Amino acid sequence: MHGQWTAELEQRSAAKRAAAFSSLMAALAITLLKLITGALAGSLGMLSEAAHSGIDLIASAITLITVRVSDRPADEDHNYGHGKLESLSAAFEILLMLGSCFWIAREALQRILHQTHLALHWSVWPFVVLLLSMLVDYTRSRQLHRVAQAQRSDALEADAIHFGTDLWSSAAVFLGLLASFAGQRLDIPALQYADPIAALIVAAVILRVTYTLARRTIDSLLDATPSEARAQIRRDLVNDLEAVDGVVTVERVRVRRSGSDYFVDLTLGMPRNLTFQRSEQITFAATAAVQKRLPGADVVIHPVPTATVGESVFDRIRAVAARSNLNLHDVSVQQYEGALHVEQHLEVPETLSLQQAHNVATQLETEIRREVPSVDTVLTHIESEPATIAYPAQFAANEHLTKQLLETAQHFPEIQDVHEITVTRGHSGAANSVQINCHISLPDDLPMSRVHEVITEFEGEFRLHHPQVSRVLIHPEPATDNRR
């Protein structure tokens, strides 16, 4: 699986590098042609186009370097990868574009206000170069946009935007040159301003692109939610998460992007009585739901224990105990005199004193009554939870007790067999520390409610006649599968 992911990553990187390199070569050729033609024709519009293309050339070079570095995997110093380099390269491009925009606008206004350098040298080459430039820009923009969308590359998308706007600025210069030459031939003085006006149009186009790119770059550097992710979150992502079995609420969704990689932080409300294993399963399902919408996203989920509408009184009581890391068993709830009365067994470490154990039980009872207002009284049986491993010894009279146990079992028609009987005595040697463990076979279709009754009655009757036995631990088994 890791090898397949590495191969896909390398394929993506190769596609981005190829697109960036072809863009660099095209920008170099077009920039040289525009610069030479603009100098020969004396056209500020053409020179401004050369400056614009020169910015694209520098941007393409930066993009090529950036995509080579930004696709490096995360390391110890860069835990989120190197994708932010694409945003930094875009920020550098913004500075270049603003500088060129200021220079073009300044030169154009000086020519208009001071009426200098308005005469142009007629040549067909500026028109040929502009038409060729528009064709190259159109092809290059579409190719870059396609690769940028496929690879989620901000740097390539910035290049695609640049070259797409080159099409319009080239068209403006084309019309400006055409109008200027027509003004010279037809002796219409007003048309001599068409070339610097076309330059101002180019400057406006550059400024517009700069503004759009600056907004995207600042959003990326500030970890703003990507625009495409915002739409998907509003439409689908939250609904998909709420549809995951076990997710009660979607508290918070945070999405950011570094290069082509998405990072998603989720806070999900989950039933508070879940096991850790079940919580992990829900986490995997929620991660898959996110990655369905944002492929390859790095997802971090913070689960929050949440009370559900269908939570029973027993669930709420156990949740209160679990919140304090306490173990309860044999919880029973009775209702009389218009209120609930709870009886429970609480396990505490055997190293605690009675005062300490009583304080724990009192605190737990108080929290239960606060969590479940309908509970009026709580009676807690405090049990010590052994902190050491016991080393019981075989009891000398085990044959007699085994025989008595088998005879007692005959009083219960449901018990078909008693086997794997073990009789032990605690290491202290006390007479009342005798314990019996056994397996019993019962009908396969016997309801668990009846199983519990049989076990309880069996143990009670046996201990009634053998008070020296402190505990009888019984493992029930179906008759057809009673040897494991």
ABEGO torsion letter per residue (X at the ends): XAAAAAAAAAAAAAAAAAAAAAAAAAAAAAAAAAAAAAAAAGBAAAAAAAAAAAAAAAAAAAAAAAAAAAABBBBAABAAEAAAAAAAAAAAAAAAAAAAAAAAAAAAAAAAAAGBGABBBBBAAAAAAAAAAAAAAAAAAAAAAAAAAAAGBAAAAAAAAAAAAAAAAAAAAAAAAAAAAAAAAAGBAAAAAAAAAAAAAAAAAAAAAAAAAAAAAAAAAAGBBBAAAAAAAAAAAAAAAAABBGBABBABBBBBBBEABBBBBBBBBBBAABBAAAAAAAAAAAAAAAAAABBGBBBBBBBBBBBBAABBAAAAAAAAAAAAGBBBBGBBBBBBGGBBBBBBBBBBBAABBAAAAAAAAAAAAAAAAAABAABABBBBBBBBBBABBBBBBBBAAAAAAAAAAAAAAAABAABABBBGBBBBBBAAGBAAABBBBBBBBBBAABBAAAAAAAAAAAAAAAAAABAABABBBBBBBBAABAAX
